[in-house]
Amino acid sequence: MNISIVASREDLDQALKQARALGPVDQNTHLNAPVNAGLLGRLETVWDSIEAALRKGYKLGADAARDALANAIADAEQLIAEAGALARECQETLLEKLQVFVKAFINSALKRVPDALPIGGREFRISKVTCTQKLVLGGSLSTNVTEVFSMTSNGELELAVDYEVDGIKKP
């Protein structure tokens, strides 16, 4: 049996909120220097454009949001090109925000999978879950933003859930 689980707007909003809360300033970065305040502002502006593309992709689908994605990638690449010695830190901050978003979005959506299914007067409970995810190993902002956009706008995560009752597996 195939059951579709739909990620809600609440799942998206919560994941974006967690990613936004991740600030680029910590003890190990040079981005916190007062001279880099403008760069921090631009970093947040770039994240705003990535977030806008993700929201548009979720709401309207990939095709309708393709321009927003292209603009977000162009903004990110321009920031990295102009960040000079801090380019690596800017890129790492954006990649880390993307990772926080992905983890939060998936975890929130997975909470929608029913832990039990009533069938024929019996309750079948989860006995096994298998999740297939794509692992992006490169550090390219373009590739990573595109992959996260695809997940958000296409809304697919392959998940196999086995249910059983009293040791009898569901057909």
C-alpha positions in Angstrom: 0.0 0.0 0.0 1.3 3.4 -0.9 0.3 6.4 1.3 1.2 9.9 0.4 2.3 12.2 3.2 2.2 15.9 2.4 4.6 18.3 4.1 2.6 21.3 5.3 3.3 25.0 5.2 4.0 24.7 9.0 6.8 22.1 8.2 8.3 24.6 5.8 8.0 27.6 8.0 9.5 25.8 11.0 12.4 24.6 9.0 13.1 28.0 7.6 12.8 29.5 11.1 15.5 27.1 12.4 17.8 27.9 9.4 17.4 31.6 9.9 18.1 31.3 13.6 21.5 29.9 12.7 23.7 33.0 12.8 27.0 33.4 10.9 28.7 34.9 13.9 30.5 32.7 16.4 33.8 32.7 18.1 35.6 31.0 15.2 34.7 33.4 12.5 36.0 36.8 11.2 32.5 37.7 10.0 31.8 39.2 13.5 34.3 42.0 13.1 32.6 45.4 12.9 34.3 46.1 9.5 32.3 43.1 8.1 28.9 44.4 9.2 28.0 45.1 5.5 29.0 41.6 4.5 26.8 40.1 7.2 23.9 42.2 5.9 24.6 40.9 2.4 24.8 37.4 3.7 21.3 37.8 5.2 20.0 39.3 2.0 21.3 36.3 0.1 19.6 33.9 2.6 16.4 36.0 2.1 16.6 35.3 -1.7 17.2 31.5 -1.1 14.3 31.4 1.4 12.1 33.2 -1.1 12.9 30.7 -3.8 12.2 27.8 -1.4 8.9 29.3 -0.4 7.9 30.0 -4.0 8.9 26.5 -5.0 6.9 25.0 -2.2 3.8 27.0 -3.0 3.9 27.0 -6.8 6.2 24.2 -7.8 9.6 24.0 -9.4 8.7 25.3 -12.9 7.0 28.4 -11.6 9.8 29.2 -9.2 12.8 28.5 -11.5 13.5 32.2 -11.9 13.6 32.7 -8.2 16.0 29.8 -7.8 18.3 31.2 -10.5 18.3 34.7 -8.9 19.1 33.2 -5.4 22.0 31.2 -6.9 23.3 34.3 -8.7 23.0 36.4 -5.5 24.9 33.7 -3.6 27.6 33.3 -6.2 28.1 37.1 -6.4 28.4 37.4 -2.6 31.1 34.6 -2.6 32.9 36.3 -5.5 33.0 39.6 -3.7 33.7 38.4 -0.2 37.4 38.2 -0.7 39.2 36.5 2.1 35.9 35.7 3.8 34.4 33.9 0.9 34.9 30.5 2.5 33.1 31.6 5.7 30.2 33.0 3.8 29.9 29.9 1.7 30.1 27.6 4.8 27.4 29.7 6.6 25.0 29.4 3.7 25.7 25.6 3.3 25.2 25.2 7.1 21.8 27.0 6.9 20.8 24.8 4.0 21.7 21.7 6.1 19.7 22.9 9.1 16.7 23.6 6.8 16.9 20.1 5.2 17.1 18.3 8.5 14.3 20.3 10.1 12.0 20.0 7.1 12.5 16.3 6.8 12.1 15.7 10.5 9.0 17.7 10.6 7.4 16.0 7.6 8.3 12.5 9.0 6.2 13.3 12.1 3.2 13.0 9.8 3.8 9.3 9.1 1.2 7.4 11.2 2.7 5.3 13.9 -0.2 2.8 13.6 -2.8 1.8 11.0 -6.1 0.3 12.0 -7.0 -2.5 9.5 -9.9 -4.9 10.0 -10.2 -4.3 13.7 -6.5 -4.7 14.3 -3.9 -2.0 14.9 -0.7 -2.4 12.9 2.2 -0.5 14.4 5.5 0.5 12.8 8.0 -2.2 12.9 10.6 -0.8 10.5 11.3 2.4 8.6 13.7 2.8 5.7 14.4 6.2 4.3 16.2 7.0 1.1 18.0 10.3 0.9 20.4 11.8 -1.5 23.7 12.9 -0.1 25.3 15.8 -1.8 29.1 15.7 -1.2 30.2 18.8 -3.1 30.4 22.2 -1.6 29.0 24.0 -4.6 26.3 26.5 -3.5 24.6 26.2 -6.8 24.3 22.4 -6.6 23.2 22.4 -2.9 20.7 25.2 -3.3 19.3 23.4 -6.4 19.0 20.1 -4.6 17.3 21.6 -1.6 15.0 23.6 -3.9 14.1 20.3 -5.7 13.3 18.6 -2.5 11.1 21.5 -1.3 9.3 22.1 -4.6 8.8 18.5 -5.7 8.0 17.4 -2.1 9.3 13.8 -2.4 11.1 11.8 0.1 11.1 8.0 -0.4 10.1 6.2 2.8 9.3 2.6 3.3 7.4 1.8 6.5 6.6 -1.7 7.6 3.7 -2.2 10.0 2.9 -5.4 11.9 0.5 -6.6 14.6 1.3 -9.4 17.1 4.3 -10.5 14.9 2.1 -10.8 11.8 3.3 -8.5 9.0 0.8 -6.5 7.0 0.4 -7.7 3.4 
